[in-house]
Amino acid sequence: MRNPWWVARRPHVRVGVLGLGEAGALYATGFLENGWSVTGYDPGDVPTPEGLERADSVEGAVRDCDLVLGLTGAKAALAVAREAAPHLGISTVYADMNAGAPGLKREIARAVSSSSGPVFADVSVIGSVPTHRHRTALVSSGQGATVVADYFGALGATVEDLGAEPGAASARKLLRSVFMKGLGAVITQTVAAGRAAGDEPWVREQIAAELAGGESTLQRLYAGTAKHGVRRAFEVSAAADLMSDLDLDAELPRAISRVHTLAARSAGLRDIPQVTDELLAAHRDVATANIGDARDRLSLLDSGIRPLWAGARAIGRALTVWTRAGDNRAIHEAIKIATPGDFIVVNGEGDTSRALIGELIAERAKARGVVGMVLDGAARDVDVLAEIGFPVWARAVTPAGPYKFGPGHVGVPVALGGIVCRPGDLVVADSDGIAVVAAEQAESVLVAARAVEADEAGRRAQIRATAGSTTGTGDAS
């Protein structure tokens, strides 16, 4: 399928670029330098490359294009492809260039391809785009792979056409990512250790001496790990899933993913509470359902523990309590040491005969900055809890008051609702229920939950678009 008819008949090629971040801007500039027309779209506040026609929507960016590049990041890739699909021409090649799982690429292919319409290409970038720009080597698969090789070959890029199904090029990329992102993670960890020991210059010299390109290569890998940490963490997490699919141990790529998520924080790799205020803020609008989907439903308490008033929502760090059935002495002790952002999580042994908390404890907890409570037990004074805006999730409501004799423990791992919660773990609770995420997984779960959110947003938009297209047809059946 070399030199397809639509290339031969057009004096130049029209390209649409979805995502104008670093890679998108560099590719757009390369196409413009080649004399092609380029439109682009990015909802973010990013610069517009000189000469690019910036559209105000996905539709505007892809309309009448011969080639469309998806460079949005993997977590938004499917939703954006679904939004673009109805506006692609019959001869358009949609090239998804995001680093994502093979399964994701196959879903995107299904979203944009049809028997008589646009074709899809799974395209993986093999090399540094900031270094090689639009000439960076590529691997391509899918129905449009050969056409992609023609287009990018015109720019001077080497393109390996696998001639396989969508996902094959992505799998190649992920296999390489375990090494390349692993190298970046090792450099980041080692330089951080050198800095902490007061020996950073010496450590950097030792690393640079072993790298082709020396200090410049070291700095590129080191700086890139922090700059692109969140996106690369998602990429290596997909590589870990691929390792599991191949029946290989995935612990190393998961650790690499974690280093990238930590490197992206303002605190870097410093040993601070893993569930930071910054991370809590990032979870403010994340639904427990999305966290559950991202964790294969493994982080959710059983549905017997429910919110006591409508609209309750809270996010915080777990301050754990284990108390004897019907006794709240340990809860009083926990409140004394609570700090702002704490979420008190109580194993009350599932007893519902006596309320572990009521309005007075809630007022004290709120005054200490406690964001809410989860009780494997009962509570009371529900109307007042709602009035003061203190969210509580409990197994039951009873007017009977508690004992106050103990024993109990504060700051120990507790089991409740079918999960284990440790001090400092992330707790997210809303109208649907409660999710508890291990502190060391909170960053990566956030990335995965956002991906679920983006996918569902795309599906919702597609459903609404389909419903709108059938409105007013006069069909009363």
C-alpha positions, -999 to 999 in steps of 0.1 A, spaced: 0 0 0 29 24 -8 20 59 -21 -17 56 -16 -40 74 -40 -50 102 -17 -13 111 -12 -6 111 -49 -36 133 -58 -30 160 -32 -3 187 -36 4 186 1 -8 168 31 -32 183 58 -23 171 93 -43 174 125 -25 172 158 -45 164 190 -24 175 220 2 203 217 25 194 245 62 189 239 59 160 214 28 174 197 45 208 192 77 193 178 58 171 153 36 200 142 67 221 136 83 193 116 52 190 93 51 227 88 87 228 78 79 202 52 53 225 37 23 206 49 -8 223 65 -12 217 102 -42 223 125 -40 215 162 -61 213 193 -52 213 230 -76 225 258 -46 234 280 -28 267 282 1 256 260 20 276 233 8 274 197 37 265 173 43 292 147 24 286 115 -1 262 131 -38 268 128 -52 263 163 -87 249 164 -111 255 193 -123 219 193 -114 183 184 -138 185 154 -121 216 141 -86 201 143 -94 169 124 -119 180 98 -106 175 62 -73 160 74 -53 133 57 -34 124 88 -44 128 125 -20 124 153 -32 115 188 -7 129 213 -29 136 243 -14 111 267 -27 76 271 -53 83 299 -72 107 276 -65 89 243 -97 68 240 -120 96 250 -104 119 224 -105 93 197 -142 87 203 -148 125 201 -128 127 168 -143 96 151 -175 111 137 -155 139 120 -128 119 103 -128 117 65 -132 84 46 -95 85 37 -81 98 70 -54 79 88 -57 82 126 -23 75 142 -24 71 179 12 79 192 5 77 229 24 52 250 -4 29 262 -13 -7 266 -20 -29 235 -56 -34 246 -61 4 247 -48 7 211 -72 -20 200 -101 -1 216 -91 31 199 -89 12 166 -125 0 170 -136 36 179 -122 52 148 -122 26 121 -150 13 98 -152 -9 67 -155 21 44 -140 49 64 -108 61 82 -81 36 91 -61 33 123 -24 31 130 -8 22 163 24 42 163 52 40 190 80 65 193 113 48 197 138 75 209 139 110 223 116 134 205 133 165 220 166 152 205 155 139 171 123 159 167 100 148 139 128 124 126 126 102 157 124 65 148 89 49 149 73 15 150 39 12 135 12 -15 132 -25 -17 122 -43 -12 89 -27 23 84 8 13 93 22 15 57 6 49 51 22 62 83 56 49 71 51 70 39 41 101 57 68 101 83 94 88 59 89 120 40 101 138 71 132 117 73 120 94 101 128 57 101 96 37 104 94 0 111 61 -13 96 52 -44 116 22 -51 94 4 -65 123 -28 -58 143 -31 -27 165 -13 -32 198 19 -48 183 37 -15 181 26 -5 215 39 -38 230 73 -31 214 73 4 231 63 -10 265 91 -37 264 116 -9 257 101 13 284 110 -12 311 146 -5 303 145 32 294 122 44 322 140 20 345 173 37 336 157 71 344 144 58 377 178 43 387 195 76 379 169 97 398 171 74 428 210 74 428 213 112 424 188 117 452 209 94 474 241 112 465 225 146 473 213 133 507 248 120 515 264 153 504 281 136 474 259 145 445 287 158 422 308 127 426 278 104 420 269 123 389 305 120 376 304 82 382 271 78 363 281 101 334 313 82 329 292 50 321 268 67 297 272 74 260 267 111 259 280 116 295 266 144 315 241 155 289 225 121 287 224 119 325 207 153 328 182 144 300 172 112 318 172 128 352 153 160 343 128 141 321 119 117 349 106 145 370 92 166 342 72 137 326 68 116 358 30 112 359 27 103 322 57 79 323 44 63 355 12 54 336 33 41 307 54 18 329 23 7 348 10 -5 314 44 -23 308 39 -40 342 5 -53 331 21 -66 299 47 -84 320 19 -100 340 1 -110 307 33 -127 297 34 -147 330 65 -128 342 70 -111 375 60 -75 373 74 -62 406 103 -43 389 82 -23 364 58 -14 392 86 -1 413 99 19 384 64 34 380 64 43 416 98 61 414 84 82 384 53 91 404 74 102 434 98 121 412 69 142 398 60 155 432 73 188 444 90 169 473 106 145 449 119 113 465 122 128 500 108 106 528 77 126 537 42 113 544 33 96 512 -3 109 512 7 146 510 -17 175 511 -10 179 474 -21 143 468 -52 148 489 -61 178 469 -57 159 437 -83 133 449 -109 159 458 -132 151 429 -122 114 423 -152 91 427 -148 60 449 -163 40 420 -134 50 398 -109 41 424 -126 7 428 -125 1 390 -89 11 389 -81 -13 417 -102 -42 403 -127 -36 432 -100 -46 458 -100 -13 478 -137 -9 487 -153 -15 521 -184 -36 520 -217 -18 514 -230 -24 549 -209 7 560 -229 36 546 -229 74 548 -252 87 575 -264 118 556 -269 126 519 -240 142 500 -213 132 525 -178 132 510 -143 133 526 -107 126 517 -79 122 542 -51 102 558 -62 73 579 -59 77 617 -67 41 628 -85 29 659 -92 -6 671 -117 -7 700 -137 -32 720 -173 -36 708 -195 -7 720 -166 12 736 -152 46 724 -124 53 748 -98 47 721 -116 72 698 -112 99 724 -75 91 725 -72 93 688 -89 127 687 -63 140 711 -34 133 686 -53 140 654 -40 166 629 -57 184 601 -64 161 572 -68 130 594 -97 106 586 -105 85 617 -111 48 607 -125 26 635 -127 -12 638 -155 -14 663 -158 -52 657 -190 -47 637 -211 -42 669 -242 -21 664 -257 -23 699 -241 10 710 -231 41 692 -194 47 692 -198 85 684 -223 112 685 -225 150 682 -200 159 710 -172 136 697 -179 149 662 -175 185 673 -142 177 691 -129 159 660 -139 186 637 -122 212 658 -90 192 655 -92 192 617 -105 156 613 -122 154 579 -146 125 588 -150 90 604 -156 55 592 -170 32 618 -174 -6 617 -200 0 643 -229 24 650 -233 61 655 -261 85 667 -272 121 665 -274 119 627 -293 151 622 -267 171 641 -238 154 622 -255 166 590 -261 201 604 -225 206 614 -213 191 581 -193 163 597 -193 132 574 -196 98 591 -199 63 575 -212 36 599 -228 2 599 -259 13 618 -276 41 638 -287 36 674 -296 60 703 -278 38 728 -246 54 741 -211 38 744 -190 23 771 -158 43 780 -136 18 797 -114 4 769 -93 -14 760 -84 -1 725 -54 8 703 -46 39 682 -23 39 651 -23 2 644 -35 -16 612 -72 -24 614 -95 -47 595 -130 -36 587 -155 -40 559 -134 -67 542 -102 -47 539 -71 -38 559 -64 -1 566 -30 11 579 -21 44 596 -15 70 569 -33 52 541 -55 72 517 -92 72 525 -118 85 500 -155 83 509 -186 95 492 -223 87 486 -214 53 470 -191 41 498 -155 40 510 -122 33 493 -89 27 511 -57 29 491 -23 19 505 -2 50 509 25 38 486 0 31 458 -20 64 461 -1 82 433 -4 53 408 -41 47 417 -48 84 411 -34 81 376 -54 49 370 -86 64 384 -83 94 362 -79 71 332 -112 54 342 -128 88 345 -116 99 311 -128 66 295 -162 69 311 -165 106 300 -158 94 264 -184 67 266 -209 91 280 -203 116 252 -207 88 227 -240 77 242 -253 112 242 -242 119 206 -259 87 195 -291 96 213 -290 130 198 -286 117 163 -318 96 166 -340 123 181 -367 136 159 -367 108 134 -405 102 138 -400 66 147 -425 59 175 -417 22 178 
